[in-house]
Amino acid sequence: MNVKRIFGTILTILGIGGLIYTGYELIMKSTAYTNLAVVGILALIFFSSGISLVKNTKDES
């Protein structure tokens, strides 16, 4: 069981969810721009760290 790869997948899914939420709220013209900026930045951080964690983890059998 590769814990790093599972954690990277979870981070990636959370990042994708945050980016979709941010995009949806921007399209619906939400007025809470500071909250959307924080959610968007955190989603980008989660997404990029999850992708790099999955990519850089080697498979061990």
Salt bridges, closest charged atoms under 4 A:
ASP59 OD1 - ARG5 NH2 3.12
